[in-house]
Amino acid sequence: MIDTNVNVGSFREKLKEYINVLKMTRKPDREEFLMTAKVAIAVMFTIGFLGFVIYLLMDVLPGALR
């Protein structure tokens, strides 16, 4: 026989934790949002640039080593 009280109890506890986290959150102000957006764009640009450099190295180096 399966003990459903344990599953329901742990589910309720987890749900209470999620609700508490949602109660503590707030909407970011404009300055905070813009800073987060700038950081995200900078990280995407850096990763893209690094990938492009690796692509160029993989494309150019094999021909230069012949």
MDTraj code that builds the backbone (N, CA, C; nanometers):
import mdtraj as md
import numpy as np

residues = "MET ILE ASP THR ASN VAL ASN VAL GLY SER PHE ARG GLU LYS LEU LYS GLU TYR ILE ASN VAL LEU LYS MET THR ARG LYS PRO ASP ARG GLU GLU PHE LEU MET THR ALA LYS VAL ALA ILE ALA VAL MET PHE THR ILE GLY PHE LEU GLY PHE VAL ILE TYR LEU LEU MET ASP VAL LEU PRO GLY ALA LEU ARG".split()
xyz = np.array([
    [0.0839, -0.1182, 0.0000],
    [0.0000, 0.0000, 0.0000],
    [0.0886, 0.1247, 0.0000],
    [0.0523, 0.2243, -0.0774],
    [0.1311, 0.3463, -0.0910],
    [0.0844, 0.4488, 0.0116],
    [0.1808, 0.5110, 0.0781],
    [0.1490, 0.6133, 0.1771],
    [0.1371, 0.7484, 0.1066],
    [0.0138, 0.7910, 0.0792],
    [-0.0077, 0.9158, 0.0052],
    [0.0084, 1.0386, 0.0930],
    [0.0018, 1.0236, 0.2239],
    [0.0162, 1.1385, 0.3134],
    [0.1555, 1.1997, 0.3028],
    [0.2555, 1.1179, 0.2836],
    [0.3923, 1.1680, 0.2717],
    [0.4065, 1.2498, 0.1444],
    [0.3542, 1.2006, 0.0334],
    [0.3646, 1.2720, -0.0934],
    [0.2883, 1.4038, -0.0904],
    [0.1678, 1.4038, -0.0345],
    [0.0878, 1.5257, -0.0279],
    [0.1537, 1.6255, 0.0663],
    [0.2066, 1.5778, 0.1769],
    [0.2725, 1.6667, 0.2727],
    [0.3959, 1.7318, 0.2145],
    [0.4779, 1.6541, 0.1455],
    [0.5982, 1.7121, 0.0863],
    [0.5620, 1.8075, -0.0269],
    [0.4553, 1.7768, -0.0991],
    [0.4094, 1.8667, -0.2057],
    [0.3636, 1.9998, -0.1469],
    [0.2888, 1.9938, -0.0377],
    [0.2408, 2.1170, 0.0259],
    [0.3568, 2.1998, 0.0802],
    [0.4548, 2.1340, 0.1392],
    [0.5719, 2.2064, 0.1901],
    [0.6461, 2.2759, 0.0765],
    [0.6642, 2.2057, -0.0330],
    [0.7336, 2.2632, -0.1490],
    [0.6529, 2.3799, -0.2052],
    [0.5210, 2.3649, -0.2096],
    [0.4344, 2.4718, -0.2586],
    [0.4446, 2.5951, -0.1690],
    [0.4509, 2.5751, -0.0378],
    [0.4666, 2.6876, 0.0550],
    [0.5996, 2.7588, 0.0316],
    [0.7049, 2.6827, 0.0059],
    [0.8352, 2.7433, -0.0227],
    [0.8281, 2.8284, -0.1490],
    [0.7653, 2.7774, -0.2532],
    [0.7520, 2.8529, -0.3781],
    [0.6717, 2.9810, -0.3566],
    [0.5641, 2.9717, -0.2802],
    [0.4808, 3.0890, -0.2531],
    [0.5602, 3.1932, -0.1756],
    [0.6397, 3.1501, -0.0772],
    [0.7215, 3.2441, -0.0007],
    [0.8228, 3.3148, -0.0898],
    [0.8833, 3.2427, -0.1819],
    [0.9789, 3.3045, -0.2739],
    [0.9080, 3.4074, -0.3613],
    [0.7907, 3.3730, -0.4123],
    [0.7161, 3.4664, -0.4964],
    [0.6730, 3.5908, -0.4193],
    [0.6443, 3.5772, -0.2907],
    [0.6063, 3.6927, -0.2093],
    [0.7241, 3.7879, -0.1895],
    [0.8459, 3.7349, -0.1866],
    [0.9641, 3.8182, -0.1638],
    [1.0123, 3.8879, -0.2904],
    [0.9684, 3.8431, -0.4063],
    [1.0177, 3.9019, -0.5304],
    [0.9529, 4.0372, -0.5551],
    [1.0205, 4.1165, -0.6379],
    [0.9667, 4.2466, -0.6751],
    [1.0027, 4.2739, -0.8203],
    [0.9309, 4.3643, -0.8799],
    [0.9582, 4.4034, -1.0178],
    [1.0818, 4.4936, -1.0176],
    [1.1788, 4.4665, -1.1068],
    [1.2985, 4.5513, -1.1084],
    [1.2647, 4.6907, -1.1613],
    [1.3354, 4.7909, -1.1070],
    [1.3146, 4.9248, -1.1611],
    [1.3862, 4.9367, -1.2954],
    [1.3667, 5.0476, -1.3623],
    [1.4188, 5.0651, -1.4982],
    [1.5707, 5.0529, -1.5023],
    [1.6380, 5.1142, -1.4058],
    [1.7847, 5.1115, -1.4035],
    [1.8378, 4.9688, -1.3867],
    [1.7771, 4.8930, -1.2966],
    [1.8195, 4.7547, -1.2737],
    [1.7938, 4.6684, -1.3975],
    [1.6804, 4.6890, -1.4619],
    [1.6484, 4.6134, -1.5824],
    [1.7476, 4.6435, -1.6940],
    [1.7785, 4.7722, -1.7140],
    [1.8724, 4.8095, -1.8196],
    [2.0118, 4.7530, -1.7931],
    [2.0544, 4.7526, -1.6674],
    [2.1856, 4.6967, -1.6343],
    [2.1882, 4.5471, -1.6641],
    [2.0833, 4.4764, -1.6277],
    [2.0758, 4.3330, -1.6558],
    [2.0758, 4.3069, -1.8059],
    [2.0027, 4.3886, -1.8811],
    [1.9985, 4.3725, -2.0267],
    [2.1355, 4.3985, -2.0882],
    [2.2057, 4.5010, -2.0403],
    [2.3393, 4.5322, -2.0925],
    [2.4367, 4.4179, -2.0663],
    [2.4313, 4.3623, -1.9469],
    [2.5204, 4.2509, -1.9133],
    [2.4889, 4.1305, -2.0005],
    [2.3614, 4.1014, -2.0201],
    [2.3229, 3.9869, -2.1035],
    [2.3693, 4.0058, -2.2472],
    [2.3547, 4.1265, -2.3007],
    [2.3993, 4.1540, -2.4376],
    [2.5507, 4.1424, -2.4479],
    [2.6228, 4.1931, -2.3473],
    [2.7691, 4.1841, -2.3488],
    [2.8156, 4.0391, -2.3453],
    [2.7498, 3.9567, -2.2651],
    [2.7869, 3.8150, -2.2566],
    [2.7580, 3.7446, -2.3889],
    [2.6429, 3.7725, -2.4497],
    [2.6112, 3.7108, -2.5790],
    [2.7115, 3.7528, -2.6857],
    [2.7489, 3.8805, -2.6873],
    [2.8469, 3.9287, -2.7842],
    [2.9819, 3.8606, -2.7626],
    [3.0241, 3.8486, -2.6370],
    [3.1530, 3.7864, -2.6061],
    [3.1556, 3.6407, -2.6495],
    [3.0505, 3.5663, -2.6192],
    [3.0450, 3.4253, -2.6579],
    [3.0408, 3.4120, -2.8100],
    [2.9649, 3.4975, -2.8764],
    [2.9595, 3.4946, -3.0224],
    [3.0932, 3.5275, -3.0848],
    [3.1615, 3.6288, -3.0320],
    [3.2924, 3.6672, -3.0838],
    [3.3936, 3.5552, -3.0627],
    [3.3902, 3.4931, -2.9461],
    [3.4807, 3.3816, -2.9179],
    [3.4539, 3.2657, -3.0137],
    [3.3288, 3.2352, -3.0391],
    [3.2951, 3.1298, -3.1349],
    [3.3422, 3.1635, -3.2751],
    [3.3305, 3.2904, -3.3145],
    [3.3758, 3.3325, -3.4466],
    [3.5273, 3.3209, -3.4584],
    [3.6001, 3.3588, -3.3536],
    [3.7465, 3.3463, -3.3550],
    [3.7869, 3.2000, -3.3659],
    [3.7205, 3.1130, -3.2917],
    [3.7508, 2.9698, -3.2997],
    [3.7204, 2.9180, -3.4396],
    [3.6100, 2.9620, -3.4984],
    [3.5764, 2.9219, -3.6354],
    [3.6853, 2.9659, -3.7326],
    [3.7298, 3.0908, -3.7216],
    [3.8347, 3.1395, -3.8112],
    [3.9634, 3.0596, -3.7944],
    [3.9997, 3.0306, -3.6702],
    [4.1211, 2.9520, -3.6465],
    [4.1093, 2.8125, -3.7062],
    [3.9943, 2.7513, -3.6934],
    [3.9750, 2.6166, -3.7472],
    [3.9702, 2.6192, -3.9001],
    [3.9297, 2.7314, -3.9579],
    [3.9197, 2.7425, -4.1030],
    [4.0537, 2.7818, -4.1659],
    [4.1278, 2.8706, -4.1025],
    [4.2513, 2.9245, -4.1603],
    [4.3728, 2.8377, -4.1277],
    [4.3844, 2.7908, -4.0057],
    [4.5049, 2.7177, -3.9643],
    [4.5310, 2.5899, -4.0434],
    [4.4323, 2.5068, -4.0710],
    [4.4641, 2.3858, -4.1482],
    [4.5228, 2.4172, -4.2857],
    [4.4769, 2.5219, -4.3523],
    [4.5317, 2.5597, -4.4822],
    [4.6708, 2.6195, -4.4705],
    [4.6987, 2.6887, -4.3616],
    [4.8290, 2.7526, -4.3429],
    [4.9362, 2.6516, -4.3042],
    [4.8978, 2.5395, -4.2484],
    [4.9955, 2.4400, -4.2036],
    [5.0396, 2.3465, -4.3148],
    [4.9802, 2.3536, -4.4317],
    [5.0160, 2.2639, -4.5420],
    [5.1416, 2.3068, -4.6088],
])
top = md.Topology()
chain = top.add_chain()
for i, resn in enumerate(residues, 1):
    res = top.add_residue(resn, chain, resSeq=i)
    for name in ("N", "CA", "C"):
        top.add_atom(name, md.element.get_by_symbol(name[0]), res)
traj = md.Trajectory(xyz[None], top)
